[in-house]
């Protein structure tokens, strides 16, 4: 049964327990503003009582654990939401840059340059023999080509910047993976000895949240407290104390553009770019490989549409110097490129056979046993013929010349408009060579061809889907603006959701100074009361000792 000595022991345990509880409360107060800190609490539990008369008598209290107060469901939601947030923040940031390129302010955009060009052509049609009007037309044409080149260069620069950001994101992911693996080891080592690695777990969760912002991840925790992290369809990025890594390898279409590959440590890498579904890295890949190429492609189509229509009409006219059949803008340069998976020795060259039926779509040329097929990727239209070295195929205004020995499955990409915006130039240097007159019109006063050239401003161009030059450009601007606005709206929604989740986390895991001050007083009073019990027990013991005397 409990006696005075039992009171001493009970009070001693109570002192230690409340002292630990005070230390935990102090830790909470000290870290009230520490990012990622999870509130801790000392879990008090009564000692097993002793049997006695008239019943069991308690033997004191002990701290069984120092527990992190965490809602794992909310933590997982925050981690998952961080991936959405990372992707949307990245897209919103870069799309704002793209949108700013197409903002026509103070009469400096492509749309204004179009208007200036056709206004100058209209002026020339009213006075076709005038040198000033011809010089102004050339100046306006040069300004338009420069505007196209500048816009293309800025878009290309943004694409290059996203590629650099991809490399940086890969390095950041690898660094975080190493830190998480290191913390896995520290946590398991601490908890194997019966400790609670609360602060280490907080640090690891911060790194996990940072990592999830970069790339979508899945996690699994084993009995040792070690996390296994998966990226890209089940590829293990971190397993216990071991961190694998991602690599940025030269791209298949452009060696300066990196592809995201997974390195399992076996010496064989796996391209996981298409398996990345969220996070900042996904946003960067979408921008570099889809959104920006599509925007650049439409800009090239617009430039090619202008060049093709203007040159066709200009060729049938005659200049003041009597020249005819001349291009006004530098001609289109169709190009063919082989995929990196090709194993044959075939070469493909492309020229324009009929400018009037060009589509400005993308094409692929594919080889199968004894045959070659040219396919319009946008419409699906194809033509197939037997292949013998050499072979020439004419399809939708393009003449495709093939030589060499292809392997089955070899593929080439063909385009009549690729790079048109960046390489656009004015071919006419002499104002007298501007073909304002019809070839049958007497010089120098003929303006029939100038009127037809001016009318191109309102002409629906088949190669641009029937759109006029300026309406096609307007559609391009609208698409860029729509994507930017959608990105901003989605980001705003995600920020609200993450804010709500953060508030929910704070309600459970955050430190309330008022609550901790209450706990501080509570445990302080309990500590003082425990000390008082020791004083009382000592007085009782002194009384008994005095009685024996």
C-alpha positions as CSV (number, residue, x, y, z in Angstrom):
1,X,0.0,0.0,0.0
2,X,1.0,3.6,-0.5
3,X,2.7,5.4,2.3
4,X,4.7,8.5,2.8
5,X,7.4,7.1,0.6
6,X,4.8,6.5,-2.1
7,X,3.8,10.2,-1.9
8,X,7.4,11.1,-2.5
9,X,7.6,8.9,-5.6
10,X,4.3,10.0,-6.9
11,X,5.2,13.7,-6.5
12,X,8.6,13.1,-8.1
13,X,7.0,11.6,-11.2
14,X,4.5,14.4,-11.3
15,X,7.3,17.0,-11.2
16,X,9.1,15.3,-14.1
17,X,5.9,14.9,-16.1
18,X,4.8,18.5,-15.7
19,X,8.4,19.7,-16.3
20,X,8.3,17.9,-19.6
21,X,4.9,19.3,-20.4
22,X,6.3,22.8,-19.6
23,X,9.2,22.1,-22.0
24,X,6.9,21.1,-24.8
25,X,4.7,24.2,-24.2
26,X,7.9,26.3,-24.3
27,X,8.9,24.7,-27.6
28,X,5.5,25.5,-29.1
29,X,5.7,29.1,-28.0
30,X,9.2,29.4,-29.4
31,X,8.2,28.1,-32.8
32,X,4.9,29.9,-33.1
33,X,6.1,31.6,-36.2
34,X,8.3,28.9,-37.6
35,X,7.2,27.8,-41.1
36,X,6.0,24.2,-41.3
37,X,6.2,23.7,-37.5
38,X,3.6,21.3,-36.1
39,X,2.2,21.9,-32.6
40,X,3.3,19.2,-30.1
41,X,1.7,18.0,-27.0
42,X,2.9,15.9,-24.1
43,X,0.6,12.9,-23.7
44,X,0.2,12.3,-19.9
45,X,-0.9,8.9,-18.7
46,X,-1.5,7.5,-15.2
47,X,0.9,4.9,-13.9
48,X,-0.5,1.4,-13.2
49,X,-2.1,1.6,-9.8
50,X,-1.3,-0.6,-6.8
51,X,-3.9,-2.9,-5.3
52,X,-4.8,-1.9,-1.8
53,X,-7.5,-1.5,0.8
54,X,-10.2,-0.3,0.3
55,X,-9.2,-0.2,-3.4
56,X,-6.4,0.5,-5.9
57,X,-4.2,3.5,-5.2
58,X,-2.6,5.5,-8.0
59,X,1.2,5.6,-8.4
60,X,1.6,8.8,-10.3
61,X,1.8,10.1,-13.9
62,X,4.2,9.9,-16.8
63,X,4.7,11.4,-20.3
64,X,4.1,8.5,-22.7
65,X,4.9,10.4,-25.8
66,X,5.4,13.9,-27.3
67,X,3.0,13.9,-30.1
68,X,2.7,16.0,-33.3
69,X,-0.8,17.3,-33.6
70,X,-1.4,16.7,-37.3
71,X,-4.3,16.0,-39.6
72,X,-2.7,13.7,-42.2
73,X,-5.7,14.1,-44.6
74,X,-5.2,17.9,-44.7
75,X,-1.4,17.5,-45.0
76,X,-1.9,15.2,-48.0
77,X,-4.4,17.6,-49.6
78,X,-1.9,20.5,-49.2
79,X,0.8,18.4,-50.8
80,X,-1.4,17.5,-53.7
81,X,-2.6,21.0,-54.1
82,X,0.9,22.3,-54.2
83,X,1.4,20.4,-57.4
84,X,-1.5,22.3,-59.0
85,X,-0.3,25.5,-57.5
86,X,3.2,25.0,-58.9
87,X,1.9,24.3,-62.4
88,X,-0.5,27.2,-62.5
89,X,1.9,29.8,-61.1
90,X,4.4,28.8,-63.7
91,X,1.9,29.0,-66.6
92,X,0.5,32.3,-65.4
93,X,4.0,33.8,-65.1
94,X,5.1,32.9,-68.6
95,X,1.8,33.5,-70.3
96,X,1.7,37.0,-69.0
97,X,5.1,37.5,-70.8
98,X,3.6,36.0,-74.0
99,X,0.5,38.2,-73.8
100,X,2.7,41.3,-73.3
101,X,4.4,40.6,-76.7
102,X,1.1,40.8,-78.5
103,X,-0.2,43.9,-76.7
104,X,-0.4,46.5,-79.5
105,X,0.3,49.8,-77.7
106,X,1.1,53.2,-79.2
107,X,0.8,51.8,-82.7
108,X,3.7,49.5,-82.4
109,X,2.2,46.1,-82.9
110,X,1.8,43.7,-85.9
111,X,-1.8,44.7,-86.4
112,X,-0.8,48.4,-86.8
113,X,2.1,47.4,-89.0
114,X,-0.4,45.6,-91.3
115,X,-2.6,48.7,-91.4
116,X,0.4,50.9,-92.2
117,X,1.5,48.5,-95.0
118,X,-1.8,48.4,-96.8
119,X,-2.4,52.1,-96.3
120,X,0.9,52.8,-98.0
121,X,-0.1,50.5,-100.8
122,X,-3.4,52.3,-101.1
123,X,-1.5,55.6,-101.3
124,X,0.7,54.2,-104.1
125,X,-2.3,53.1,-106.0
126,X,-3.5,56.7,-106.2
127,X,-0.2,58.0,-107.4
128,X,1.7,55.0,-108.8
129,X,4.5,57.0,-110.5
130,X,5.4,58.9,-107.2
131,X,8.8,58.1,-105.7
132,X,7.9,59.2,-102.1
133,X,4.9,56.8,-102.0
134,X,7.1,54.0,-103.2
135,X,9.8,54.7,-100.6
136,X,7.2,54.9,-97.8
137,X,5.8,51.6,-98.9
138,X,9.2,50.0,-98.7
139,X,9.8,51.5,-95.2
140,X,6.4,50.2,-94.0
141,X,7.2,46.8,-95.4
142,X,10.6,46.8,-93.6
143,X,8.9,47.8,-90.4
144,X,6.4,44.9,-90.7
145,X,9.1,42.3,-91.4
146,X,11.0,43.7,-88.4
147,X,8.0,43.5,-86.2
148,X,7.5,39.8,-87.2
149,X,11.2,39.1,-86.6
150,X,11.1,40.8,-83.2
151,X,7.9,39.0,-82.1
152,X,9.3,35.7,-83.2
153,X,12.6,36.4,-81.4
154,X,10.9,37.3,-78.1
155,X,8.7,34.1,-78.3
156,X,11.8,32.0,-79.0
157,X,13.6,33.7,-76.0
158,X,10.7,32.8,-73.7
159,X,10.9,29.2,-75.0
160,X,14.6,29.2,-74.3
161,X,14.0,30.6,-70.8
162,X,11.5,27.8,-70.0
163,X,14.1,25.3,-71.1
164,X,16.5,26.8,-68.7
165,X,13.9,26.7,-66.0
166,X,13.3,23.0,-66.7
167,X,17.0,22.3,-66.1
168,X,16.8,24.3,-62.8
169,X,13.7,22.5,-61.7
170,X,15.4,19.1,-62.3
171,X,18.4,20.2,-60.2
172,X,16.0,21.4,-57.5
173,X,14.1,18.1,-57.5
174,X,17.3,16.2,-57.1
175,X,18.5,18.4,-54.3
176,X,15.2,18.0,-52.4
177,X,15.3,14.2,-52.9
178,X,18.7,14.0,-51.3
179,X,17.6,16.0,-48.3
180,X,14.5,13.9,-47.9
181,X,16.5,10.7,-48.0
182,X,18.9,12.1,-45.4
183,X,16.0,13.0,-43.1
184,X,14.5,9.5,-43.7
185,X,17.7,8.1,-42.2
186,X,17.7,10.5,-39.2
187,X,14.1,9.8,-38.5
188,X,14.4,6.1,-38.6
189,X,17.5,6.2,-36.4
190,X,15.8,8.3,-33.8
191,X,12.5,6.4,-33.7
192,X,14.2,3.0,-33.5
193,X,15.5,4.1,-30.1
194,X,11.9,5.0,-29.0
195,X,12.2,8.7,-29.6
196,X,9.6,10.9,-31.5
197,X,11.4,12.7,-34.3
198,X,8.8,15.4,-34.4
199,X,11.0,18.3,-35.5
200,X,12.7,16.1,-38.2
201,X,9.3,15.1,-39.5
202,X,8.4,18.7,-39.8
203,X,11.5,19.5,-41.8
204,X,10.8,16.5,-44.0
205,X,7.2,17.6,-44.6
206,X,8.5,21.1,-45.7
207,X,10.8,19.5,-48.2
208,X,8.0,17.2,-49.4
209,X,5.7,20.2,-50.0
210,X,8.5,22.0,-51.8
211,X,9.1,18.9,-53.9
212,X,5.4,18.5,-54.7
213,X,5.3,22.1,-56.0
214,X,8.0,21.0,-58.5
215,X,6.5,17.7,-59.6
216,X,3.6,15.5,-58.8
217,X,4.6,12.8,-56.2
218,X,3.1,9.8,-54.4
219,X,4.4,8.8,-51.0
220,X,4.4,5.6,-48.8
221,X,5.7,5.4,-45.2
222,X,7.1,2.2,-43.8
223,X,7.2,1.0,-40.2
224,X,10.5,2.7,-39.6
225,X,9.1,6.1,-40.5
226,X,10.9,6.3,-43.8
227,X,9.1,7.6,-46.8
228,X,9.3,6.2,-50.3
229,X,8.5,8.8,-53.0
230,X,7.3,8.0,-56.5
231,X,7.3,10.3,-59.6
232,X,6.2,9.7,-63.2
233,X,4.1,6.5,-63.2
234,X,5.7,4.8,-60.2
235,X,9.4,5.6,-60.6
236,X,11.1,5.6,-57.2
237,X,12.7,9.0,-56.5
238,X,13.5,8.3,-52.8
239,X,13.6,5.0,-51.1
240,X,14.6,5.0,-47.5
241,X,18.0,6.6,-47.2
242,X,18.7,6.3,-51.0
243,X,17.8,9.1,-53.5
244,X,17.6,8.4,-57.2
245,X,17.5,11.3,-59.6
246,X,16.2,13.0,-62.7
247,X,18.4,14.0,-65.7
248,X,18.1,16.6,-68.4
249,X,19.1,14.9,-71.6
250,X,19.4,16.4,-75.1
251,X,16.0,16.6,-76.8
252,X,15.2,14.6,-79.9
253,X,14.1,17.6,-82.0
254,X,16.4,20.2,-80.6
255,X,19.6,19.1,-78.8
256,X,19.6,22.3,-76.7
257,X,16.2,21.5,-75.3
258,X,16.3,18.9,-72.5
259,X,14.1,16.0,-72.0
260,X,13.3,14.8,-68.5
261,X,14.7,11.3,-67.9
262,X,14.7,9.1,-64.8
263,X,17.9,7.5,-63.6
264,X,17.2,4.4,-61.4
265,X,20.9,4.0,-60.8
266,X,21.3,1.1,-63.2
267,X,23.0,3.1,-66.0
268,X,19.9,3.0,-68.2
269,X,17.7,6.2,-68.3
270,X,14.0,6.4,-69.0
271,X,12.3,9.4,-70.6
272,X,9.4,10.3,-68.2
273,X,8.4,13.6,-69.7
274,X,5.0,12.5,-70.7
275,X,4.4,10.8,-67.3
276,X,4.8,14.1,-65.5
277,X,1.2,15.2,-64.9
278,X,1.5,18.2,-62.5
279,X,3.8,20.6,-60.7
280,X,6.0,23.4,-61.9
281,X,7.9,21.0,-64.2
282,X,4.7,20.0,-66.0
283,X,3.8,23.7,-66.5
284,X,7.2,24.4,-68.0
285,X,7.1,21.3,-70.3
286,X,3.6,22.4,-71.5
287,X,4.8,25.9,-72.2
288,X,8.0,24.8,-74.0
289,X,6.6,21.9,-76.0
290,X,3.0,22.8,-76.7
291,X,1.8,26.3,-75.9
292,X,4.8,28.3,-77.2
293,X,5.4,26.1,-80.3
294,X,1.7,26.5,-81.2
295,X,1.9,30.3,-80.9
296,X,5.1,30.4,-82.9
297,X,3.6,28.1,-85.5
298,X,0.5,30.4,-85.9
299,X,2.8,33.4,-86.2
300,X,4.8,31.6,-88.9
301,X,1.5,30.7,-90.7
302,X,0.5,34.4,-90.6
303,X,3.8,35.5,-92.0
304,X,3.8,32.8,-94.7
305,X,0.2,33.7,-95.7
306,X,1.2,37.3,-96.2
307,X,4.4,36.4,-98.1
308,X,2.7,33.9,-100.3
309,X,-0.3,36.0,-101.3
310,X,1.7,39.2,-101.7
311,X,4.4,37.6,-103.8
312,X,1.9,35.8,-106.1
313,X,0.1,39.1,-106.9
314,X,3.3,41.1,-107.2
315,X,4.8,38.7,-109.7
316,X,2.0,39.4,-112.3
317,X,2.6,43.1,-112.1
318,X,5.3,45.4,-113.7
319,X,7.4,48.0,-112.1
320,X,8.4,51.5,-113.3
321,X,11.7,49.9,-114.4
322,X,9.8,47.4,-116.6
323,X,10.7,44.4,-114.4
324,X,8.1,41.7,-113.8
325,X,7.8,38.3,-112.2
326,X,9.6,39.5,-109.0
327,X,8.8,38.6,-105.4
328,X,8.0,41.5,-103.1
329,X,9.0,39.6,-99.9
330,X,11.8,37.1,-99.6
331,X,10.4,33.7,-100.8
332,X,9.3,30.9,-98.5
333,X,11.9,28.2,-97.7
334,X,10.1,24.9,-97.1
335,X,12.1,22.6,-94.9
336,X,12.2,18.9,-94.0
337,X,13.8,17.4,-90.9
338,X,14.4,13.8,-89.9
339,X,13.4,12.4,-86.6
340,X,16.2,11.2,-84.4
341,X,14.9,7.6,-84.5
342,X,15.6,7.3,-88.2
343,X,18.1,4.6,-89.1
344,X,18.2,4.8,-92.9
345,X,20.2,7.0,-95.2
346,X,17.3,8.7,-97.0
347,X,17.4,12.5,-97.6
348,X,14.3,14.6,-98.2
349,X,14.2,18.0,-99.9
350,X,11.2,20.3,-100.4
351,X,10.3,23.0,-102.8
352,X,7.1,24.8,-103.7
353,X,5.4,23.5,-106.9
354,X,2.2,25.5,-106.8
355,X,1.9,28.5,-104.4
356,X,-1.8,28.9,-105.0
357,X,-2.7,25.6,-103.2
358,X,-0.3,25.7,-100.2
359,X,-2.0,24.9,-96.9
360,X,0.6,25.9,-94.3
361,X,-0.2,22.7,-92.4
362,X,2.5,20.3,-91.1
363,X,3.3,17.1,-93.0
364,X,5.1,13.9,-92.3
365,X,6.8,11.6,-94.8
366,X,6.8,8.0,-93.6
367,X,8.5,4.9,-95.2
368,X,7.0,1.4,-95.3
369,X,8.3,-1.6,-97.2
370,X,8.5,-0.4,-100.9
371,X,6.3,2.7,-100.3
372,X,6.4,6.3,-99.1
373,X,3.4,8.2,-97.7
374,X,3.0,11.9,-97.3
375,X,0.4,12.9,-94.8
376,X,-1.2,16.3,-93.9
377,X,-1.1,16.1,-90.1
378,X,-3.9,18.6,-89.6
379,X,-6.4,17.2,-92.1
380,X,-5.3,13.6,-92.4
381,X,-5.1,13.8,-96.2
382,X,-2.5,11.4,-97.6
383,X,-0.8,10.3,-100.8
384,X,1.1,7.1,-101.1
385,X,3.5,5.9,-103.9
386,X,6.1,3.3,-104.6
387,X,9.6,4.3,-103.5
388,X,12.6,3.9,-105.8
389,X,15.7,5.9,-105.4
390,X,15.2,8.8,-106.3
391,X,11.5,9.6,-106.0
392,X,9.6,12.9,-106.3
393,X,6.1,13.4,-104.9
394,X,3.9,16.4,-105.5
395,X,1.2,17.0,-102.9
396,X,-0.8,20.1,-101.9
397,X,1.6,22.6,-103.6
398,X,4.8,20.9,-102.3
399,X,7.3,19.0,-104.4
400,X,9.1,16.5,-102.1
401,X,12.3,15.0,-103.5
402,X,13.6,11.8,-101.8
403,X,17.0,10.1,-102.3
404,X,18.9,7.4,-100.5
405,X,17.9,4.2,-98.7
406,X,15.3,4.7,-96.0
407,X,14.6,2.2,-93.2
408,X,11.1,1.0,-92.6
409,X,9.4,3.4,-90.2
410,X,11.7,6.3,-90.9
411,X,9.9,9.6,-90.7
412,X,10.5,13.2,-91.9
413,X,8.6,16.3,-90.9
414,X,7.9,18.8,-93.7
415,X,6.7,22.4,-93.5
416,X,6.3,25.2,-96.0
417,X,5.9,27.9,-93.3
418,X,8.2,27.0,-90.4
419,X,10.5,29.9,-89.5
420,X,8.7,32.3,-91.9
421,X,8.2,35.0,-89.2
422,X,11.8,35.0,-88.0
423,X,13.3,35.1,-91.5
424,X,10.8,37.4,-93.2
425,X,12.5,40.1,-95.4
426,X,11.7,42.5,-98.2
427,X,13.1,41.3,-101.5
428,X,12.5,44.6,-103.4
429,X,15.2,47.1,-102.8
430,X,14.6,49.5,-105.7
431,X,11.4,51.6,-105.4
432,X,11.0,51.5,-109.2
433,X,10.8,47.7,-109.0
434,X,7.5,47.8,-107.1
435,X,5.0,46.3,-109.5
436,X,2.1,48.7,-109.2
437,X,0.9,48.3,-112.8
438,X,-0.7,45.5,-114.6
439,X,1.7,44.1,-117.2
440,X,-0.7,45.2,-119.9
441,X,-1.1,48.8,-118.5
442,X,0.8,51.6,-119.9
443,X,3.6,53.0,-117.7
444,X,4.2,55.0,-115.6
445,X,0.6,55.6,-114.5
446,X,-0.8,52.0,-114.2
447,X,-2.2,51.2,-110.7
448,X,-4.2,48.0,-111.4
449,X,-1.8,45.7,-109.6
450,X,-1.4,48.1,-106.7
451,X,-5.1,48.1,-106.2
452,X,-5.1,44.3,-106.1
453,X,-2.2,44.2,-103.7
454,X,-4.1,46.7,-101.4
455,X,-7.2,44.5,-101.6
456,X,-5.3,41.6,-100.0
457,X,-6.0,43.3,-96.6
458,X,-9.6,42.1,-96.9
459,X,-9.1,38.9,-98.8
460,X,-9.9,35.6,-97.1
461,X,-6.9,33.4,-97.5
462,X,-7.5,29.7,-98.0
463,X,-4.2,28.6,-96.4
464,X,-5.3,30.5,-93.3
465,X,-8.7,28.8,-93.1
466,X,-10.4,31.5,-95.1
467,X,-9.4,34.2,-92.6
468,X,-8.0,37.6,-93.6
469,X,-4.5,38.4,-92.4
470,X,-5.7,40.7,-89.6
471,X,-8.6,38.5,-88.5
472,X,-6.1,35.6,-88.3
473,X,-3.8,37.7,-86.2
474,X,-6.8,38.8,-84.0
475,X,-7.6,35.1,-83.5
476,X,-4.0,34.5,-82.4
477,X,-4.1,37.4,-80.0
478,X,-7.5,36.1,-78.7
479,X,-6.1,32.7,-78.1
480,X,-3.1,34.0,-76.2
481,X,-5.2,36.3,-74.1
482,X,-7.8,33.5,-73.4
483,X,-5.0,31.1,-72.2
484,X,-3.5,33.8,-70.0
485,X,-6.8,34.8,-68.5
486,X,-7.8,31.1,-67.9
487,X,-4.5,30.6,-66.2
488,X,-4.9,33.6,-64.0
489,X,-8.5,32.5,-63.0
490,X,-7.4,28.9,-62.3
491,X,-4.5,30.2,-60.2
492,X,-6.8,32.4,-58.2
493,X,-9.1,29.5,-57.5
494,X,-6.2,27.2,-56.5
495,X,-4.8,29.9,-54.2
496,X,-8.1,30.2,-52.4
497,X,-8.3,26.4,-52.0
498,X,-4.7,26.3,-50.7
499,X,-5.4,29.2,-48.4
500,X,-8.4,27.3,-46.9
501,X,-6.4,24.1,-46.5
502,X,-3.6,26.2,-44.8
503,X,-6.2,27.6,-42.4
504,X,-7.5,24.1,-41.7
505,X,-4.0,23.0,-40.9
506,X,-3.4,25.9,-38.6
507,X,-6.6,25.1,-36.7
508,X,-5.2,21.7,-36.0
509,X,-1.4,22.0,-36.1
510,X,-0.8,25.7,-35.7
511,X,0.4,27.2,-32.4
512,X,-2.1,29.4,-30.5
513,X,-0.2,31.7,-28.1
514,X,-3.3,32.1,-26.0
515,X,-3.8,28.3,-25.7
516,X,-0.1,27.7,-24.9
517,X,-0.1,30.4,-22.3
518,X,-3.1,28.7,-20.6
519,X,-1.2,25.4,-20.8
520,X,1.9,27.1,-19.3
521,X,-0.1,28.3,-16.3
522,X,-1.8,24.9,-16.0
523,X,1.4,22.9,-16.0
524,X,3.2,25.5,-13.8
525,X,0.4,25.2,-11.2
526,X,0.6,21.4,-11.4
527,X,4.4,21.5,-11.0
528,X,4.0,23.8,-7.9
529,X,1.3,21.5,-6.4
530,X,3.6,18.5,-6.9
531,X,6.4,20.3,-5.1
532,X,3.9,21.1,-2.3
533,X,3.0,17.4,-1.9
534,X,6.7,16.7,-1.4
535,X,6.8,19.4,1.3
536,X,3.7,17.9,3.0
537,X,5.2,14.4,2.8
538,X,8.4,15.7,4.3
539,X,6.4,17.3,7.2
540,X,4.5,14.1,7.8
541,X,7.8,12.1,7.8
542,X,9.3,14.6,10.3
543,X,6.2,14.2,12.5
544,X,6.6,10.4,12.6
545,X,10.3,10.7,13.4
546,X,9.5,13.1,16.2
547,X,7.0,10.7,17.6
548,X,9.7,8.0,17.9
549,X,11.8,10.2,20.0
